[in-house]
Amino acid sequence: MNNTYPFPGQIPGMNQIQQIQQMFPQPQGSVYAINAPTEIGNVPIGSTGLSVAICFNEQLMYIKSFQNGSPVIMAYRVTPYTKEETSPAPATPSLEDRLAKLENLLTNLTSTNEGGKFNGLL
């Protein structure tokens, strides 16, 4: 058996590395957690020219970037999300309660209007 490959038994393309494209590429920016606002100077600006530093102690978020060759820092106040409690909807009276209320109203009208003659009300 005469092999023309560098090593006997080697299959062509066996050692080739396949380059697989990622379905969801990783973000290129950098996010840092800092303890004090004075540490923003130590946060490096990433290769994309943008870094984010979050200071949970002061509830601040800093965005550090380059603009026209000089570093720029923008600060934002971060507040935790709280779900607002809504007041419950007023309970609708039941059918029996509504019927009893209408019967009382009808009774009051008939007793105050001369034995049930409604022509005077219209």
C-alpha positions as CSV (number, residue, x, y, z in Angstrom):
1,M,0.0,0.0,0.0
2,N,1.6,3.2,-1.2
3,N,0.4,6.3,0.6
4,T,1.0,9.7,-0.9
5,Y,0.1,11.5,2.3
6,P,2.7,12.7,4.8
7,F,1.7,10.1,7.4
8,P,0.4,6.7,6.6
9,G,-3.3,6.3,7.3
10,Q,-4.0,10.0,7.3
11,I,-7.3,11.0,5.7
12,P,-7.3,14.2,3.7
13,G,-9.1,17.1,5.5
14,M,-9.0,15.3,8.9
15,N,-6.9,17.8,10.6
16,Q,-8.6,20.9,9.1
17,I,-10.3,23.0,11.7
18,Q,-13.8,23.9,10.8
19,Q,-14.7,27.5,11.5
20,I,-18.3,27.6,12.8
21,Q,-20.1,30.9,12.7
22,Q,-21.9,31.7,16.0
23,M,-25.7,32.0,15.8
24,F,-25.7,34.7,18.5
25,P,-22.4,36.6,18.6
26,Q,-21.2,37.9,22.0
27,P,-21.4,41.6,22.7
28,Q,-18.2,43.5,22.2
29,G,-18.7,46.1,24.9
30,S,-17.6,46.0,28.5
31,V,-19.7,46.3,31.7
32,Y,-18.2,46.9,35.1
33,A,-19.5,47.0,38.6
34,I,-17.8,49.7,40.7
35,N,-18.1,50.5,44.4
36,A,-17.6,54.3,44.3
37,P,-18.0,56.9,41.6
38,T,-14.3,57.8,41.9
39,E,-13.5,54.4,40.4
40,I,-14.8,55.4,37.0
41,G,-11.3,56.6,36.1
42,N,-10.0,53.0,36.4
43,V,-12.6,51.6,34.0
44,P,-10.9,51.0,30.6
45,I,-12.7,51.9,27.4
46,G,-13.1,48.7,25.4
47,S,-11.9,48.1,21.9
48,T,-15.3,49.3,20.6
49,G,-14.8,52.6,22.3
50,L,-17.6,52.1,24.8
51,S,-17.7,50.9,28.4
52,V,-20.5,50.9,31.0
53,A,-19.9,51.1,34.8
54,I,-22.7,50.6,37.3
55,C,-22.3,51.9,40.9
56,F,-25.0,50.2,42.9
57,N,-24.1,52.0,46.1
58,E,-24.9,55.4,44.6
59,Q,-27.5,54.1,42.1
60,L,-25.6,55.5,39.1
61,M,-24.7,54.1,35.7
62,Y,-21.8,55.6,33.8
63,I,-21.2,55.3,30.1
64,K,-17.6,56.0,29.2
65,S,-16.7,56.5,25.5
66,F,-14.5,58.4,23.1
67,Q,-15.8,61.4,21.2
68,N,-13.5,63.2,18.8
69,G,-10.5,61.5,20.4
70,S,-11.3,62.6,24.0
71,P,-12.9,60.5,26.7
72,V,-16.6,61.4,27.5
73,I,-18.4,60.2,30.7
74,M,-22.2,60.3,30.9
75,A,-24.0,59.6,34.2
76,Y,-27.5,58.3,34.6
77,R,-29.6,57.7,37.8
78,V,-30.7,54.1,38.1
79,T,-33.8,53.3,40.1
80,P,-35.1,49.9,40.9
81,Y,-38.3,48.7,39.2
82,T,-41.2,48.4,41.6
83,K,-44.6,47.2,40.4
84,E,-47.3,49.7,41.4
85,E,-50.1,48.2,43.4
86,T,-53.4,48.9,41.8
87,S,-56.5,49.3,44.0
88,P,-59.0,46.6,43.5
89,A,-62.0,47.4,41.4
90,P,-65.1,48.4,43.3
91,A,-67.3,45.3,43.8
92,T,-70.4,45.3,41.8
93,P,-73.5,44.7,43.8
94,S,-75.1,41.3,43.3
95,L,-78.4,40.9,41.4
96,E,-80.3,40.3,44.7
97,D,-78.9,43.5,46.3
98,R,-79.9,45.5,43.2
99,L,-83.4,44.0,43.2
100,A,-83.9,44.6,46.9
101,K,-82.8,48.3,46.5
102,L,-85.3,48.7,43.6
103,E,-88.1,47.2,45.6
104,N,-87.4,49.6,48.5
105,L,-87.4,52.5,46.1
106,L,-90.7,51.4,44.6
107,T,-92.2,50.9,48.0
108,N,-91.2,54.4,49.1
109,L,-92.6,55.9,45.9
110,T,-96.0,54.2,46.3
111,S,-96.4,55.0,49.9
112,T,-95.6,58.7,49.4
113,N,-97.8,59.2,46.3
114,E,-101.4,58.9,47.4
115,G,-101.8,55.1,47.3
116,G,-99.8,54.4,44.1
117,K,-101.0,57.0,41.6
118,F,-97.9,57.9,39.6
119,N,-99.5,60.5,37.3
120,G,-98.5,63.3,39.6
121,L,-94.8,62.4,39.3
122,L,-94.8,62.5,35.5
